[in-house]
Amino acid sequence: MYQIGHFIDGESVNTGESSSQIYNPSIGEVAGQVLLAGEKELELALEAASKAFPAWRNTEPVKRARIMSKFKELVELHSATIIELIGKEHGKISHDAKGEIARGIENIEYACYVPELLKGEYSKNAGPSIDTWTELQPLGVVAGITPFNFPAMVPLWMYPMAIACGNTFILKPSEKNPSAALFIAQLLSEAGLPKGVLNVINGDQYAVESLLKDDRVKAVSFVGSTPIAKSIYQQANANGKRCQALGGAKNHAIVMPDADIENASNALLGAAFGSSGERCMAISVAVTVGDECAEQLVSSLLKKIPQLKVGSFEHDSNDFGPVISAAHLQKVEQLIQSAADDGASLLIDGRNTPVNGPSSGYYVGGTLIDHVSADMLSYQEEIFGPVLLVLRCQSLEQAMQVIAAHPYGNGTCIFTRDGEAARYFSDHVEVGMVGINVPLPVPVASHSFGGWKQSLFGDLNAYGPDAVRFYTRKKTITQRWPSSSLRESAQFAFPS
């Protein structure tokens, strides 16, 4: 048993108004305890971030970038520890956790370019002896609220760029698995970040609502489920804060008749079942075009899914591990049952799957459900588990209409050898991130991540160029130095 507190003003704070249990999902047992922030801890974090802002705002961007560069080195150096922390509290297999860390490091690397990214615009002689320029200035204290499914990567989507732009930051990670986020934040302090610039508060709904209400917090970034994302966006806006709130997903993969079925089925295995399907970019629906294509894809998947290894994070040979909690396991199993009850064909049932190792955790195996229709509950809801639905269509247009009708619009992909079909699909599909023969089209750090419709609330996406725009505000300055020997008369007409 261990206890997790907070990181405030460069110091560990081991107090809290209450506590919550941390489970090891691989064995289904309590592993530790996280202290949940009350008014005292939140005030300490807000005061520390507010106090640190003026000096950090005026720190040269190149010095901020050097700290980020050292931070990157430390994250790489301690990656084995981070992988273990993710495994113990999330259940993610080590090879998957390694990939998560690598994608997080990409965002630290991008933040190292902040001296270039913060360059403004300049126009000399925009008017008679008048010069005009723009500056990108930091907002102040900003906050991030992050989910359980990527405890290392998603925080790194947020605070490296926010801090590099001159803001101070308060992170509220998931209370289900807080250790990795806390450990990585302490590495940034070790890299030379001044006290108070980054603070980590562990908490529950009270902490979230407090950050949304406090006037000292100027912006909030959130990743989680759609109902909570929508609520946070509305509350943040009502309180005058800038907000980006990334919500849920129901990602479709269209498989065309000309696709390489073996390649497509292999890609779908990883995209649907990797990380136990607990990814907002997981492919959860395969939309086949034509009956022959559907039969070929299903036949291929039926051979491959039973070969997947499900088990504990310690065994790198496992393909994926448990889901996060007993409650979530129950939800996934209920949605599997609902598909069968609604008349779909439950071809492979992952409930009570054989486990490679201790079987007392929250395991559900790869599940394949065919003949799904859009009116089924299993299709309408985000399952967030290792479940792949097959929905059959007769044309690309019909398949795209299915995607357009769904309220989510996070990610999608198409498997085809037809360039014209791929181009038409990418141009017209109503989804924010599109892959062509790429099942998980997660943008690299120099591009921005974000969906459409009920998958994103706000005007700016996460990380990449949009992060610079989100964590700064533009100020335009117009300057003239009139001659001291010449007095000017009053001008009443608007200057032109």
Secondary structure by P-SEA (a helix, b strand, c coil): cbbbbbbccccccccccbbbbbbccccccccbbbbbbcaaaaaaaaaaaaaaccccccccaaaaaaaaaaaaaaaaaaaaaaaaaaaacccccaaaaaaaaaaaaaaaaaacccccccbbbbbccccccbbbbcccccccbbbbbbcccccccccccccaaaaaacccccccccccccaaaaaaaaaaaaaccccccbbbbbbcaaaaaaaaccccccbbbbbccaaaaaaaaaaaaaacccbbbbbbbbbbbbbccccaaaaaaaaaaaacccccccccccccbbbbccaaaaaaaaaaaaaccccccccccccccccccccccaaaaaaaaaaaaaaaaacccccccccccccccccccccccbbbbcccccccccccccccccbbbbbbbccaaaaaaaaaacccccccccccccaaaaaaaaacccccbbbcccccccccccccccccccccccccccccaaaaaaabbbbbbbbbbccccccccccccccc
